[in-house]
Amino acid sequence: MINNNISQKLLKTLVSRCHQAQRTTFNAATTTNFPPTPQPSATTTTATAIDNDGDKIFELEDTKSLFATVPTTKLMHSAAILSVTAIEPVVDFSLWVMTSRFMEAGLFKNVAMGTIKHTAYNHFVAGCDTVETGQTVKRLWESGLRGMLDYGLEHANDNESCDKATQQLIKTAESTQSLTPSVSFVVVKVTAICPVYLLRRVSDLLRWEYKNSSFKLPWKQQTLPIFSENSPFYHTLHQPAPLTAEEEHDLELAQKRLQTICEKSFEGNVPVVIDAEDTSIQPAIDYMTYWASVKYNEAERPMVYGTIQAYLKDAGERMCLTKKAADKMVLPVGFKLVRGAYMSSERKLARSLGVESPIHTTINDTHDCFNSCATFMLDEVSNCPGGLILATHNLDSGKLVAQKAREYGITKDSKKLEFATLYGMAETMTFGLRNAGFSVSKYLPFGPVDQIMPYLLRRAEENKGLLSSSNLDRQLMMKELKRRTKAYFGQGVILSEN
């Protein structure tokens, strides 16, 4: 769903739609208005972004500078993996194999896991534990990047599983104390520390409360707005039963788990970012996120970040409402902005129920929403506390936000803006933004091979379009490999010196 080669004509259309969406949708939801999305100079190309003063925002043509910190062996491996994963039939076949009965056979499974370990796993996963991941973080730091630590476990079904996941997350948070300042965030999935069935129950009750003002939730603590009028409510068609005493106790346990993880992470002065999930359980995740934000965010800096998925039609409204409510509390807030990862399943569910999909109809609408949300938050935090993690592989969005940040004087040291890309992906954009002086992190999932398989399968399924559109990465990697080969044979330069 991400296109890295939007033309100027399409980009102008995006900006025009963005302005129209702001007038017709966001203004109706709140008096806090999104500013216009900045439009790049007419001289912008696919390789270079130009700000209003004519200075280069980031340069992608100089591959020697771009990949200066990448060893040749690593560059060759990355180019090969990206080339293979760009072939959709290969990805489809791999997905079929990994979910087939063949994986029940010990020998076949061992061979398959060994193959994955030395290919996709090594490319997209930072390590099997905190020690290996720490080594990856140090390598990133030496290359001018930071790491967002994401222990790859999710969707726990009971308290025992949640407790085990929490111990690993605490260990992850504790590891940051020896890695500061090379770690930018600790990533938490609420589905790993709270049983999924309970998240559904809490989400149903929160939706019902929003639609029925007389309905009260005795267990609910202080939080920030979770819904807007355009949020999807079709998950909850009838009044849910109240939480039982046991369920209330389990919810309290989940909040205590989150609290412990946060406090351990804060000991290393590292903020926590909480990932988003599908709309059936997202209200409960937002509830816990904003509860923690109210509890922990400091006067000058947010320590707990939530996630906004821009492919949802209500994303801009909810961001505005949450920010407005936080302002009234004099509370800085931080958001990780993503496009979204559950497009197929959300649309399938909506169709099965005969209701309108909560996902934007077109990719351009999602681009519009993403860029509007990003520029809105940059405008908000330019003179006030707050933060934005721009998690994107879209080169044009990166250019727009980089230009806006330059205009506002938001620097690397301000800790108000962090660009983020997945480990093993969007290297061209990553190194280009780094060379331009922006703070850039790699999202680092880690864990044993068998445990990280759900992540790899989901990444492969969700990002087939993205991987097949990584032409720029592959082209520039091959260009740099050719340059190094020529230097090696023509000038006697050691091929692996970079």
N, C-alpha and C positions, 0 to 999 in steps of 0.2 A: 504493500500500500504506500510505499515511499518512493518518490521519483526524484532522482538527483540531477536531472537535466531539464528542468523547467525552462522554457524559452522566455525571452523578454515579453513577448506578447501574452503568454500565459501568466507571467508574473504580474503584469499590469492588470489583467483580468482578476487575479487573486486579490490584489490591493483594492480594486473597485468593489468586489464582492464583500471584502472585509469591512469597508466603510458602510456599505448598505446593511450588512448583518449587525453592525454596532448600533445603527440608528433604529432598526426595526425590532431587534431582540434584546440586546443588553440594556439599552436605556429603559425598556419597559420593565425590566426586572429590578433595577436599582438606580439610584441617582448617581452612583459611581460609574462614569463612562469610560470605555476603552478609548485610548488615543488612536489616531490613524496609524496604520502600519507604515513604516518608512519605506520609500521606494528607492531601489538602487539607482545609481547614475546610469545614464544611457551607455556609458563605456564599459559597464560590467560584462565580463565574459565568464565562461564556465570555469576558468582557472584563477581569476583574480577578482576580488571585490574592491571597489573604490568608494571612499567616503566623500562627503561633500566638498572637502578641501583638495581632493585629488590624490590623497595619500592611499597607498595600498593597505587594505585591511588584512588580507593574507594572500600570499603568493603560492601557487601550486605548480608552476611550471619548472622551477628549479628543483629537480628531483634530488640532486646531490645534497642540498640543504634540507629538503623535506624528509628524506630517509637517512639523514646523517647518523642517527643513533641506532639504526637497525642493521645487525650483522647480515652478511650476504646469505648465509645458510637460512636464517630466519626469513629473509625476504623471499627466497626461493620457495620455502615451505608455505608461506602465506599466499604467494601467487598461485601455487598449485592447488591448495585447499579451496581458495576462492573460485578458481576456474572450475573445479569439480562440482562444488556446491551451486554453481550457477546453472548447472544442467538439471532442469527440473525432473526429467525421468529418473536420473540417478538418485535424486533426493527422495522421490516417490518410492523407488525400489528399496532404498535404505529404510524408510519409514515402515514399509510393509514387512521387511525382514525383522526389524527390531520389535515389532508388535505381533509377530507370528508365533506359532507353536514351536518353530525351530529353536526358539530361545529357551525352551524347556529342556532341551537336550544339553547335558553338561559339556561335552566336547565342543559342540557347535557354539554354545554360549561363550565358552572360554576364547575360542578363536575370534568370535564377533567382538567381544569386549576388548581383546588385545588389539584388534584392528582399530576400533574406536579410540582406544587410549592413545595410539600413536598418530592419529589423524585429527578428527574433529575435536576430540577431548583436549589434546595439547594445544589446539589452535584457539578454541573458544572458552576453555576453562583455565582458571589461574593456578590450580593445584588441588591436591587431594586433602590437604589439611592446612592449618594456620601456618605451619612451618614453610611448606612449599609456597603457599600464597604470599607469605612475608617476603620470600625471595623474589617473587614476581613483582611485588610492590616496590622493592628496592631497585629492581631493574627499571621499572617505570620512572621512579624518582630520578634516577641517573639520566634518563632521557627527557626530563622536564615535565613529566606527567605525575598524576597522583592516582590512587586507587580507591574505589568504593567497594568495601568488603561485603559480599553477599553469600552467606552460607546457604548452599543449595538444597534446602529441605522445606517442604510446604505441604499443606493439606493433611494435618494431623487429625486423627479421628477420636482420640481420647486424652484424658489428662496425663496418662503415663507417657504417651508419645510427645505431648506438649512439653512435659518436664525434660525429656531427653533433648528435644530441640532447643529448649531454653538454655540448657547447660552448654550446648555447642555455641549458641549465640553469645552467651556470657564469655565463653572462651575467646570468641572472635573479638568482642569488645575489649577484653583485657589485652589482647595482642596488639591493639593500637598504641598502647603506652610505650612500646619499644619501637614503634614505626612512625610516630609523630615527627614531622608534619607531612609525611608522605601519604597518609590516609586522609581522605577528605570527608568520608561518611561511612557509617555502618548501616547496612541495609537490613530491614526487618520485614518479614512477611507475617502478617497477623495470623494467617492460616496455619503457621507453624507453631504458634503459641496459644491458640484458642481453637477448640474443636469446630470443624466446619459446620456441623449441624447447629451449634449454638450461634454461630455468626448468622446463619439463615434465620433463626428464631428472633434474634435481636434486630436484624434488618427488617423483618416483617413488622415487629412492634414499633420500630421507629417510623416506618412508612405509615402505619395506621395512625400513630400519634400526630404526624404532620397533617394528615387529611381530616383528623377529628380533634379539634382543639380541646374538647372536654375529656378526652382520653388521656390519662396520666400514667407515667411510668415511675413507680416509686424508687427504682434502683438507678435511675438516670442521674448522672453527675454533670457538672458544668462543662459545656462544650461550645462549639461554634456551629453555625448553620451547616446542615448536611444536604438539604434538598433545595430545589427551586420549583416553581410551578410546572416547569417542563421536564422534571425528572421522571423516569419510568416508575410507575406504581403498579403495573400489571402483575408483578410478582405476588402482591398481597391483595386478593380480591375479597377476602372475608376477615372479620375481626379475629386476630390470633388469640390463642389462650395465653394468659399471663405466664411469665417465667415461674417455674416451680422454685422452691427453696433451694433445691440442689443446683438448678440452672443458675440462679443468682449467685450461689457460692462459686460455681465454675467460672462465671463471668468475672467475679472478683479475683479469682486465681489468675485468670488471663491478664487482667490489668496489673496485678502484682508482678507477673512475669515481665511484662513490658516495662514496668517501672524499674525493675532490677537491671534489665539490659540497658536501658537509657542511662542509669546512674553509673554503670560500669564504663560505658562509652564516654560519658562526660568526664570521667576521671582522666582520660587522655585528651580532653578538650576536643573530642570528635563528635559532631552532631549525628543524629539518627534520621534516616529517611525511611518512610514506611511505604511499601509498594502497594499498588492498586490491584484489584482483582475484577471479576465480572460483576454486573449490576445486581445480581441476586444477593450478594453478600457485602457489596461495597459500602452500604450505609453503616453497617456495624464496624467496618474497618475505619471509615471516616470518624465515627463516634469515638473510637479508641485513640485515633490519631489526634483529634482536636482536644480530647480530654488531656492527653499528654502534652500537647502544645500549651494549653492553659496552665498546666502544672509546672512546666519546665522552661518555656521560652523566656529568655533574659530580656532586660530592658533594651539592650542595644543589638541583640543577635538572636535569631531563632535557633533553637537547639533540636527541635523536632520538625521535620518537613513532611507534609502530606504529598500525595500524587494526584494530579489532574490529568485525565485522559481526554485529549482534545477531539477524539473522534466521536465523543458523546455530544448530542445536541444541546445538553444543558450545561456543558463544561464552563463556558464563559460566564453564565449567570451565577453558577455556584461559586466560582472563584471571586467574583465581585461581591457577592453577599457575604462570603466568609471573610474577605479582606475588610469590608466595611464594618462588620461586627467586631473584628479584632481591633480595628482602629478605635472604636468606641471604648474598648477595654484597655487602650494604650498597650496593645500586645503585638509585638512583631511576629509575622508569620512567614513561613517559607514553603514554597511549592516546588516539587519536581514536575516538570511539564513533559508529557509524552504524547504520542499520537494515539496509542492504544493497541491492545494485543488480543482482543476477544471478538473481533469483527464477525467472523463466520458463526460462532456459537450464539452471539447475541441476536443476529438477524434470523437465525434458524429458530430460536425460541420465540421471537416475536411473531414470525410467520405461523408457527404452530398454534399460537393463541389468537391469531387473527387481529393483532394490534400493530400499530406503527413501530418500526424499528427505532431504538434509541440512538442508533448510529447515523452519522451524517450520510446523506444519499450519495454524494460523490466525494472523490478524493480531494477535489478542489475545495469543497466546503470544509473538509478537515484541515487542509492547509490554511485556509482563512482563519479558522478558529484557533489553530495552534499559534499562528503569527500574531493574532490579536491578543491572545492571552499573554504571550511573551512580552509584547511591547507594553501592554497594560502594567504588568508587574515591574518591568524596568522603569517605567514612568513613576510607579508608586514608590519604589525603593531608591530612586535616584537621590532623594533628599531626606529619606526616612529609613529607619531600620527595617530589615526584611531580607529575603533571599530568594533566588531563583536558580534551580538546576535545569538547564536546557538539555534534555535528553533527546537527541535527534541525530539521524544520519543524513538528514536532508540538507544539502549544501546551500540551497537558497535560503532556508530558514536560518542557517548559521550565519550567512552573510548579513541578512537583515538585522539580526540581533547584535552581531559584532558592530555593525555601523551605529545602531542605536546606543549601544554601550559607549562607544567612542564619543558620540554627541553629548552624552550625559557625564562623561568623565569617570565612568565606572571602571576602576582599574583592577588588576589582579590581586592587589593587596586589600581591596575593600571587603572581600568575602561576601559580596552581594550577588555574584554571578559565577556559576560553574557550568561549563560545557561538559557533557558526558556522552560517551559512546560505548557500545558493547565491546568487551575484550575480543580482539581478533577481527573487528569490523570497522569500517569507516576510517581507515588509517590515514588516508589523504586529508580528510577534513580535520582529523585529530591533530596531525603534525602541522597542518597549515595554521590552525588556530593557536597552537603552542608557539609557533615561530612568530606569530603576530603579537604575542605577549599576553594572551588570555590564559586564565586558569582552566585546565582541561583534565578531566578524570576518565579513567576506564572503569566500567562496571565489571567487577570481578566475581563471577560465580565460582564457588569452589566446593569440593566434596569428593568422596570416593566415586569411581566410575559408575557403579551400579546405582548409587544414590542420585547422581546428577543426570541420569538418563532421562527422567521426565522433562528436565530443563532443556536438554539437547533436542529431544523430540519436538517439544513445543517451539523451540527456536527454529528448527528446520521447517516445521509446518507453517508457522506464522510468517517467517521471513523468506519464503521461497521467492516472492517477488522482489524483495530487497536484495537478496543474494544474486539474483539474476540481473539486477540493475547496477551491480558494483563494477561496471565497466571502467569507470574512471580510476578506481583503485588498481585494478589489474593492469590497465594501460600504463599508468605511471610507475607501477612496480616493475613492469617489463622494460620500460624505458630506462629506469635506473639500473636494472640488471645489465642491460646492453651497454650502458655507459661504463659500468664497472668492468665488464668483460673487455671492452675496448681499451680501457686504461690499463688493464692487466697485461694484455698482449701487446699493446702499442707502446706503453711507457714503463712497463715493468713494475707497476703498482700492485701490491698484494691485494688479491681480490677480496679478502675478508677484512680489510683494514677498517671498514666502516661497521 
